[in-house]
Each structure stands twice: as structure tokens, then as C-alpha cells.
């Protein structure tokens, strides 16, 4: 008996250009994890639309991509604001008429307010920057993606949404909500050609989370802090995003992948009596 791959399984003809000609929107795509995703997607042939609250970061990423021979445009956008998201949608569809990949990358743990000292104002700030914009941007691009034949959505959240996060339960709850939204959306729209997956990050060196400055003398403790024994980098998050965006993952949807060097598997947080707080890189307990 012979088996034949059905026609609806997309072939991969060029492994060096996994996103050739596809239109990809990356929020927070100017620096850090978002910047690495923008650059790698462009390297693999995507036409990248960078949405950034900081126009200088956006332009720097766009310039890097263009100088490397790729295609990108930058947009100054606050994804927490509906008019900005509507303007982004109009710009992308006006230029390309479609969208193939959406990366919801924006998020922030700051301001870090212990729950006992928090307020409705701090909860709302957490909501706006970590969850509300995911709803806004996804809602804006879902129908166009369905109408253009389907595509891939990738939500960058945090491993803190996949384990207990004692330092800021509200932040952890928002990230958990993004993870579950990912799973629910995948179940709802898979039959319309939409794949939705999430990435739970941890121990990744970015402008937002600096794991180096002030910790130089403890560099030798990385084997104790992370099962892989070292710090992670935005490019490593971007490689997983490329897998999820491309046809390499054509049968993968509804999953949240920890890209964390094994910290979720290994535990992650420890209470330090000396510091009187939870720490994820103990020098001594």
C-alpha cells in the first residue's frame, strides 16, 4: 500500500525562504524579541510591517532589513489604542490587500506592583499593555486573514502565564489569559485556515529585561539558574516564531511553547529568606 501526501499539505520548496512573499505584521517589532522576529522574517522573504510605539526603534529595524535586501515598512503605533490599530490595519491592507502572519509581541511587566499594594489603576495598566492590545490587533486582522485564505498568528507572552508568578499575580494572570486566548482562538478558526500558537518566554536578554547588568560576577551560576545552563537571546525566540509562522508547523495550532531554557520544567522561582522575596536567580537562599 502506498500513501500520497494530499494536496492541502503545503510543500516546502525553498528552506532558505520559508516566508517568501508573505505579509507579516509584528507589533513591538523594532527591538528585542520583536526586532529579532522582524529581521528573521524578512531574511526569509516576508514583507514585514513593523508596528512600534517608538519611531526610532521602528526605523532602525526597517533600515537594517532594507540594507540586508529585505522588505519592511515602519509604523508609529500604540497598539493599546483602537484608532492607531485601525490606522495600522488600513495601511497594511491598503499596501498588500492581505495579511498572512500576525505576531502580537507587545507586553511589559512594569510597573511591577506587589498585589497587596496594587490598585484598579495598576491592574488596568497591566491589562492594557499585556492583554487588551492582543484583542484589539487580533480582531483587526482576523477577518482579513480569513478572507485571504488563512495564515498564522503568534502571541508572544511569558512563561509566567504558564506557572505561578509570585512577584506580580496580575501580570501572571494577563499572560495566562493570552495563552488561553491563543488556544481558544485556534479551536474556533482552524477550519478557516487560521493557526494560532503562543510563545512563553523567559531568561531572554532584551532592552526591557536585562539579565546581565549587575549580575556579571554571578555569571558562573547560570547552570544553577537554567537547565540549559545559559542566558537566552531574542534570536532564539525568533527562530521559534519562524517555525510557527511557516509551513514547517502546518499541523501545529493551539499550543503555547515555553522558550525558556527549561525554567518552567525546572521550577523557576525560589523564596529567599535573606532577600525576603521570590527570586529566579538566587546567589544564596
CORHUPE-V618218 format. One record per helix or strand of 3 or more residues. SS is the DSSP state (H for helix, E for strand). FROM is the first residue (numbers start at 0). LEN is the number of residues. Records with the same first field share a line. If there is no record, write none. Layout:
# CORHUPE-V618218
SS=FROM-LEN  FROM-LEN
This chain:
# CORHUPE-V618218
E=22-5  46-6  70-6  100-4  150-8  193-8  255-4  269-3  276-3
H=31-12  54-13  81-15  114-3  119-28  158-3  168-24  215-10  233-12  246-3  262-4
